[in-house]
């Protein structure tokens, strides 16, 4: 089984891991209720998608 000849330095390992990070979800605002929502998804707050009601939600 192959083994590394030398220990990988901290900087070299960290350079490799720079792209392994979490990214925040891109949020857009709902045109009906102005709440943040995922793009191309039904608004969980008001239930509207593309200007029409898709899901029945409780009004609080």
C-alpha positions as CSV (number, residue, x, y, z in Angstrom):
1,X,0.0,0.0,0.0
2,X,1.4,3.4,-1.0
3,X,2.4,5.8,1.8
4,X,3.3,9.5,1.6
5,X,7.1,10.0,1.6
6,X,6.9,13.2,3.6
7,X,4.4,14.8,6.0
8,X,2.1,17.3,4.2
9,X,2.7,20.7,5.7
10,X,-0.2,22.7,7.4
11,X,-0.2,25.3,4.7
12,X,-0.4,22.8,1.9
13,X,-3.3,21.0,3.5
14,X,-5.1,24.2,4.3
15,X,-4.7,25.4,0.8
16,X,-6.4,22.3,-0.4
17,X,-9.3,22.7,2.0
18,X,-10.0,26.4,1.2
19,X,-13.0,25.4,-1.0
20,X,-14.6,23.0,1.5
21,X,-16.8,25.6,3.2
22,X,-20.5,26.0,3.7
23,X,-22.3,28.6,1.5
24,X,-25.3,30.6,2.5
25,X,-28.5,30.0,0.7
26,X,-29.4,32.7,-1.9
27,X,-32.7,34.2,-0.7
28,X,-35.1,36.4,-2.6
29,X,-38.0,38.4,-1.3
30,X,-41.6,37.3,-1.9
31,X,-43.5,39.9,-4.0
32,X,-46.7,39.3,-2.0
33,X,-45.5,39.4,1.7
34,X,-41.9,40.7,1.3
35,X,-40.6,37.8,3.4
36,X,-37.3,36.0,2.4
37,X,-37.8,32.8,0.5
38,X,-35.8,30.4,-1.7
39,X,-35.9,31.3,-5.4
40,X,-38.2,29.1,-7.6
41,X,-40.0,27.8,-4.5
42,X,-43.4,28.5,-3.0
43,X,-43.3,31.1,-0.2
44,X,-43.7,29.3,3.1
45,X,-45.2,32.4,4.7
46,X,-48.1,33.2,2.3
47,X,-48.2,30.2,0.0
48,X,-47.9,32.2,-3.3
49,X,-45.8,31.3,-6.3
50,X,-45.6,33.4,-9.4
51,X,-48.5,35.6,-8.3
52,X,-51.0,32.9,-7.5
53,X,-52.0,31.0,-4.4
54,X,-50.6,27.5,-4.4
55,X,-50.8,26.4,-0.8
56,X,-53.5,27.3,1.7
57,X,-51.9,28.9,4.8
58,X,-53.3,30.0,8.1
59,X,-53.5,33.8,8.6
60,X,-52.2,34.7,12.0
